[in-house]
Amino acid sequence: MPVASNRTDEDLLGSDDPEDFGVFYDRHIRALLGYFMRRTRDPEAAADLAAETFASALGARRRFRPGGAPAGAWLYAIAQRRLADYHRRGRVDDRVRRSLAMERRPLASEDARMIRLLADETATTLLDDLPGEQRDAIVAHVVGDRGYGEVAVELQLTEAAVRQRVSRGLKALRRRLGGGP
């Protein structure tokens, strides 16, 4: 498993080290699975589409240009194309995954449950209602399971500022859910 990194997504994509792509994958897989689950309502399809998206990203990472769209936006552009292909064909096109000799693994019931949870519309709606800086900090730290230091580097903030944004955002979410102050 790749180790945590303070490097930016852009640095990770530009690296020749396979471990760096693994770190990029770890940063984005949960959000991408939720994205696909919300759009397909099928955990198997969501898992397959996420695999295809990362396989495409791995093959295309040399075409990514830092300074343009952020790496996350670049990844979601690929994801949107995979989703459009899925809707057009009615199935996941696994050509890219096969070309990289990536085998398709059956989805365990626990994994399917986790993918369904990632797609919870209520949580997404509540997050969308937060101020952008709080939402970004919560998504990076809580949803993305990344350390405060790593998030601080990415957002170009102090670790204390990230902690404060996460704390304020979670407090606002608790209030909206009726969980007190």
SEDRENKOL-830405 format. One record per residue (C-alpha): residue number from 0; residue in one letter; x, y, z. Coordinates in steps of 0.2 Angstrom, whole numbers, plus 5000, padded with zeros to 4 digits. Example, Ala and Ser with C-alpha at 12.3 -4.5 7.8 and 13.67 -1.06 7.14 Angstrom:
SEDRENKOL-830405
{num: 0 | residuo: a | xx: 5062 | yy: 4978 | zz: 5039}
{num: 1 | residuo: s | xx: 5068 | yy: 4995 | zz: 5036}
This chain:
SEDRENKOL-830405
{num: 0 | residuo: m | xx: 5000 | yy: 5000 | zz: 5000}
{num: 1 | residuo: p | xx: 5007 | yy: 5017 | zz: 4996}
{num: 2 | residuo: v | xx: 5012 | yy: 5028 | zz: 5010}
{num: 3 | residuo: a | xx: 5005 | yy: 5045 | zz: 5014}
{num: 4 | residuo: s | xx: 5013 | yy: 5059 | zz: 5004}
{num: 5 | residuo: n | xx: 5013 | yy: 5078 | zz: 5006}
{num: 6 | residuo: r | xx: 5016 | yy: 5079 | zz: 4987}
{num: 7 | residuo: t | xx: 5002 | yy: 5087 | zz: 4977}
{num: 8 | residuo: d | xx: 4991 | yy: 5077 | zz: 4965}
{num: 9 | residuo: e | xx: 5000 | yy: 5086 | zz: 4951}
{num: 10 | residuo: d | xx: 5017 | yy: 5080 | zz: 4957}
{num: 11 | residuo: l | xx: 5011 | yy: 5062 | zz: 4959}
{num: 12 | residuo: l | xx: 5004 | yy: 5061 | zz: 4942}
{num: 13 | residuo: g | xx: 5020 | yy: 5068 | zz: 4935}
{num: 14 | residuo: s | xx: 5031 | yy: 5055 | zz: 4944}
{num: 15 | residuo: d | xx: 5037 | yy: 5039 | zz: 4936}
{num: 16 | residuo: d | xx: 5036 | yy: 5030 | zz: 4952}
{num: 17 | residuo: p | xx: 5021 | yy: 5018 | zz: 4952}
{num: 18 | residuo: e | xx: 5019 | yy: 5021 | zz: 4971}
{num: 19 | residuo: d | xx: 5015 | yy: 5039 | zz: 4968}
{num: 20 | residuo: f | xx: 5001 | yy: 5034 | zz: 4957}
{num: 21 | residuo: g | xx: 4995 | yy: 5023 | zz: 4971}
{num: 22 | residuo: v | xx: 4995 | yy: 5038 | zz: 4983}
{num: 23 | residuo: f | xx: 4985 | yy: 5048 | zz: 4970}
{num: 24 | residuo: y | xx: 4973 | yy: 5033 | zz: 4969}
{num: 25 | residuo: d | xx: 4971 | yy: 5032 | zz: 4987}
{num: 26 | residuo: r | xx: 4967 | yy: 5050 | zz: 4988}
{num: 27 | residuo: h | xx: 4953 | yy: 5049 | zz: 4976}
{num: 28 | residuo: i | xx: 4945 | yy: 5032 | zz: 4975}
{num: 29 | residuo: r | xx: 4932 | yy: 5034 | zz: 4989}
{num: 30 | residuo: a | xx: 4925 | yy: 5050 | zz: 4981}
{num: 31 | residuo: l | xx: 4925 | yy: 5042 | zz: 4964}
{num: 32 | residuo: l | xx: 4916 | yy: 5027 | zz: 4970}
{num: 33 | residuo: g | xx: 4903 | yy: 5038 | zz: 4978}
{num: 34 | residuo: y | xx: 4901 | yy: 5048 | zz: 4962}
{num: 35 | residuo: f | xx: 4898 | yy: 5033 | zz: 4951}
{num: 36 | residuo: m | xx: 4886 | yy: 5025 | zz: 4964}
{num: 37 | residuo: r | xx: 4876 | yy: 5041 | zz: 4964}
{num: 38 | residuo: r | xx: 4874 | yy: 5040 | zz: 4945}
{num: 39 | residuo: t | xx: 4872 | yy: 5021 | zz: 4942}
{num: 40 | residuo: r | xx: 4864 | yy: 5015 | zz: 4958}
{num: 41 | residuo: d | xx: 4874 | yy: 4999 | zz: 4956}
{num: 42 | residuo: p | xx: 4889 | yy: 4995 | zz: 4967}
{num: 43 | residuo: e | xx: 4896 | yy: 4983 | zz: 4954}
{num: 44 | residuo: a | xx: 4895 | yy: 4996 | zz: 4940}
{num: 45 | residuo: a | xx: 4902 | yy: 5009 | zz: 4951}
{num: 46 | residuo: a | xx: 4917 | yy: 4998 | zz: 4956}
{num: 47 | residuo: d | xx: 4920 | yy: 4994 | zz: 4937}
{num: 48 | residuo: l | xx: 4919 | yy: 5012 | zz: 4932}
{num: 49 | residuo: a | xx: 4931 | yy: 5017 | zz: 4945}
{num: 50 | residuo: a | xx: 4943 | yy: 5004 | zz: 4940}
{num: 51 | residuo: e | xx: 4941 | yy: 5009 | zz: 4922}
{num: 52 | residuo: t | xx: 4944 | yy: 5027 | zz: 4926}
{num: 53 | residuo: f | xx: 4960 | yy: 5024 | zz: 4935}
{num: 54 | residuo: a | xx: 4966 | yy: 5012 | zz: 4922}
{num: 55 | residuo: s | xx: 4963 | yy: 5026 | zz: 4909}
{num: 56 | residuo: a | xx: 4971 | yy: 5039 | zz: 4920}
{num: 57 | residuo: l | xx: 4986 | yy: 5028 | zz: 4922}
{num: 58 | residuo: g | xx: 4988 | yy: 5026 | zz: 4904}
{num: 59 | residuo: a | xx: 4985 | yy: 5045 | zz: 4900}
{num: 60 | residuo: r | xx: 4995 | yy: 5053 | zz: 4915}
{num: 61 | residuo: r | xx: 5009 | yy: 5058 | zz: 4903}
{num: 62 | residuo: r | xx: 4996 | yy: 5070 | zz: 4895}
{num: 63 | residuo: f | xx: 4991 | yy: 5078 | zz: 4911}
{num: 64 | residuo: r | xx: 4999 | yy: 5096 | zz: 4911}
{num: 65 | residuo: p | xx: 5001 | yy: 5104 | zz: 4928}
{num: 66 | residuo: g | xx: 4996 | yy: 5122 | zz: 4928}
{num: 67 | residuo: g | xx: 4980 | yy: 5119 | zz: 4919}
{num: 68 | residuo: a | xx: 4965 | yy: 5110 | zz: 4927}
{num: 69 | residuo: p | xx: 4968 | yy: 5103 | zz: 4944}
{num: 70 | residuo: a | xx: 4972 | yy: 5084 | zz: 4944}
{num: 71 | residuo: g | xx: 4956 | yy: 5080 | zz: 4952}
{num: 72 | residuo: a | xx: 4946 | yy: 5089 | zz: 4939}
{num: 73 | residuo: w | xx: 4956 | yy: 5080 | zz: 4926}
{num: 74 | residuo: l | xx: 4952 | yy: 5063 | zz: 4934}
{num: 75 | residuo: y | xx: 4933 | yy: 5068 | zz: 4934}
{num: 76 | residuo: a | xx: 4934 | yy: 5072 | zz: 4916}
{num: 77 | residuo: i | xx: 4940 | yy: 5055 | zz: 4913}
{num: 78 | residuo: a | xx: 4926 | yy: 5048 | zz: 4924}
{num: 79 | residuo: q | xx: 4913 | yy: 5058 | zz: 4915}
{num: 80 | residuo: r | xx: 4919 | yy: 5050 | zz: 4899}
{num: 81 | residuo: r | xx: 4918 | yy: 5032 | zz: 4906}
{num: 82 | residuo: l | xx: 4901 | yy: 5036 | zz: 4913}
{num: 83 | residuo: a | xx: 4895 | yy: 5042 | zz: 4896}
{num: 84 | residuo: d | xx: 4902 | yy: 5026 | zz: 4888}
{num: 85 | residuo: y | xx: 4893 | yy: 5016 | zz: 4901}
{num: 86 | residuo: h | xx: 4876 | yy: 5024 | zz: 4898}
{num: 87 | residuo: r | xx: 4878 | yy: 5023 | zz: 4879}
{num: 88 | residuo: r | xx: 4883 | yy: 5005 | zz: 4879}
{num: 89 | residuo: g | xx: 4873 | yy: 4999 | zz: 4894}
{num: 90 | residuo: r | xx: 4889 | yy: 4991 | zz: 4902}
{num: 91 | residuo: v | xx: 4906 | yy: 4995 | zz: 4907}
{num: 92 | residuo: d | xx: 4919 | yy: 4995 | zz: 4893}
{num: 93 | residuo: d | xx: 4934 | yy: 4986 | zz: 4901}
{num: 94 | residuo: r | xx: 4946 | yy: 4987 | zz: 4886}
{num: 95 | residuo: v | xx: 4958 | yy: 4999 | zz: 4895}
{num: 96 | residuo: r | xx: 4958 | yy: 4988 | zz: 4910}
{num: 97 | residuo: r | xx: 4962 | yy: 4972 | zz: 4899}
{num: 98 | residuo: s | xx: 4975 | yy: 4981 | zz: 4890}
{num: 99 | residuo: l | xx: 4984 | yy: 4985 | zz: 4906}
{num: 100 | residuo: a | xx: 4981 | yy: 4966 | zz: 4911}
{num: 101 | residuo: m | xx: 4971 | yy: 4972 | zz: 4926}
{num: 102 | residuo: e | xx: 4959 | yy: 4958 | zz: 4931}
{num: 103 | residuo: r | xx: 4941 | yy: 4961 | zz: 4936}
{num: 104 | residuo: r | xx: 4938 | yy: 4955 | zz: 4954}
{num: 105 | residuo: p | xx: 4921 | yy: 4950 | zz: 4961}
{num: 106 | residuo: l | xx: 4914 | yy: 4963 | zz: 4973}
{num: 107 | residuo: a | xx: 4912 | yy: 4957 | zz: 4990}
{num: 108 | residuo: s | xx: 4895 | yy: 4962 | zz: 4999}
{num: 109 | residuo: e | xx: 4904 | yy: 4972 | zz: 5012}
{num: 110 | residuo: d | xx: 4912 | yy: 4982 | zz: 4998}
{num: 111 | residuo: a | xx: 4895 | yy: 4985 | zz: 4990}
{num: 112 | residuo: r | xx: 4888 | yy: 4991 | zz: 5006}
{num: 113 | residuo: m | xx: 4903 | yy: 5003 | zz: 5008}
{num: 114 | residuo: i | xx: 4900 | yy: 5010 | zz: 4990}
{num: 115 | residuo: r | xx: 4882 | yy: 5012 | zz: 4994}
{num: 116 | residuo: l | xx: 4886 | yy: 5023 | zz: 5009}
{num: 117 | residuo: l | xx: 4898 | yy: 5033 | zz: 4999}
{num: 118 | residuo: a | xx: 4884 | yy: 5038 | zz: 4988}
{num: 119 | residuo: d | xx: 4872 | yy: 5044 | zz: 5002}
{num: 120 | residuo: e | xx: 4863 | yy: 5059 | zz: 4994}
{num: 121 | residuo: t | xx: 4859 | yy: 5067 | zz: 5011}
{num: 122 | residuo: a | xx: 4878 | yy: 5068 | zz: 5016}
{num: 123 | residuo: t | xx: 4882 | yy: 5075 | zz: 4999}
{num: 124 | residuo: t | xx: 4868 | yy: 5088 | zz: 5000}
{num: 125 | residuo: l | xx: 4873 | yy: 5093 | zz: 5018}
{num: 126 | residuo: l | xx: 4891 | yy: 5095 | zz: 5012}
{num: 127 | residuo: d | xx: 4886 | yy: 5105 | zz: 4997}
{num: 128 | residuo: d | xx: 4877 | yy: 5118 | zz: 5009}
{num: 129 | residuo: l | xx: 4893 | yy: 5121 | zz: 5019}
{num: 130 | residuo: p | xx: 4905 | yy: 5136 | zz: 5014}
{num: 131 | residuo: g | xx: 4917 | yy: 5130 | zz: 5001}
{num: 132 | residuo: e | xx: 4933 | yy: 5131 | zz: 5013}
{num: 133 | residuo: q | xx: 4924 | yy: 5120 | zz: 5026}
{num: 134 | residuo: r | xx: 4917 | yy: 5108 | zz: 5013}
{num: 135 | residuo: d | xx: 4935 | yy: 5106 | zz: 5005}
{num: 136 | residuo: a | xx: 4943 | yy: 5103 | zz: 5021}
{num: 137 | residuo: i | xx: 4930 | yy: 5090 | zz: 5027}
{num: 138 | residuo: v | xx: 4930 | yy: 5081 | zz: 5010}
{num: 139 | residuo: a | xx: 4949 | yy: 5080 | zz: 5010}
{num: 140 | residuo: h | xx: 4951 | yy: 5075 | zz: 5029}
{num: 141 | residuo: v | xx: 4936 | yy: 5065 | zz: 5033}
{num: 142 | residuo: v | xx: 4930 | yy: 5058 | zz: 5017}
{num: 143 | residuo: g | xx: 4947 | yy: 5057 | zz: 5009}
{num: 144 | residuo: d | xx: 4954 | yy: 5050 | zz: 5025}
{num: 145 | residuo: r | xx: 4970 | yy: 5062 | zz: 5023}
{num: 146 | residuo: g | xx: 4980 | yy: 5069 | zz: 5038}
{num: 147 | residuo: y | xx: 4978 | yy: 5087 | zz: 5043}
{num: 148 | residuo: g | xx: 4996 | yy: 5091 | zz: 5037}
{num: 149 | residuo: e | xx: 4993 | yy: 5083 | zz: 5020}
{num: 150 | residuo: v | xx: 4978 | yy: 5093 | zz: 5018}
{num: 151 | residuo: a | xx: 4986 | yy: 5109 | zz: 5024}
{num: 152 | residuo: v | xx: 5000 | yy: 5107 | zz: 5011}
{num: 153 | residuo: e | xx: 4987 | yy: 5104 | zz: 4997}
{num: 154 | residuo: l | xx: 4976 | yy: 5119 | zz: 5002}
{num: 155 | residuo: q | xx: 4991 | yy: 5130 | zz: 5006}
{num: 156 | residuo: l | xx: 4986 | yy: 5133 | zz: 5023}
{num: 157 | residuo: t | xx: 4992 | yy: 5130 | zz: 5041}
{num: 158 | residuo: e | xx: 4987 | yy: 5114 | zz: 5049}
{num: 159 | residuo: a | xx: 4978 | yy: 5124 | zz: 5062}
{num: 160 | residuo: a | xx: 4968 | yy: 5133 | zz: 5049}
{num: 161 | residuo: v | xx: 4963 | yy: 5116 | zz: 5042}
{num: 162 | residuo: r | xx: 4958 | yy: 5109 | zz: 5059}
{num: 163 | residuo: q | xx: 4948 | yy: 5125 | zz: 5062}
{num: 164 | residuo: r | xx: 4939 | yy: 5123 | zz: 5045}
{num: 165 | residuo: v | xx: 4935 | yy: 5104 | zz: 5048}
{num: 166 | residuo: s | xx: 4929 | yy: 5108 | zz: 5066}
{num: 167 | residuo: r | xx: 4918 | yy: 5122 | zz: 5061}
{num: 168 | residuo: g | xx: 4911 | yy: 5112 | zz: 5046}
{num: 169 | residuo: l | xx: 4907 | yy: 5097 | zz: 5057}
{num: 170 | residuo: k | xx: 4899 | yy: 5107 | zz: 5070}
{num: 171 | residuo: a | xx: 4888 | yy: 5115 | zz: 5057}
{num: 172 | residuo: l | xx: 4883 | yy: 5098 | zz: 5050}
{num: 173 | residuo: r | xx: 4879 | yy: 5091 | zz: 5068}
{num: 174 | residuo: r | xx: 4868 | yy: 5107 | zz: 5070}
{num: 175 | residuo: r | xx: 4859 | yy: 5103 | zz: 5054}
{num: 176 | residuo: l | xx: 4857 | yy: 5085 | zz: 5059}
{num: 177 | residuo: g | xx: 4849 | yy: 5090 | zz: 5076}
{num: 178 | residuo: g | xx: 4864 | yy: 5084 | zz: 5085}
{num: 179 | residuo: g | xx: 4867 | yy: 5100 | zz: 5096}
{num: 180 | residuo: p | xx: 4879 | yy: 5114 | zz: 5095}
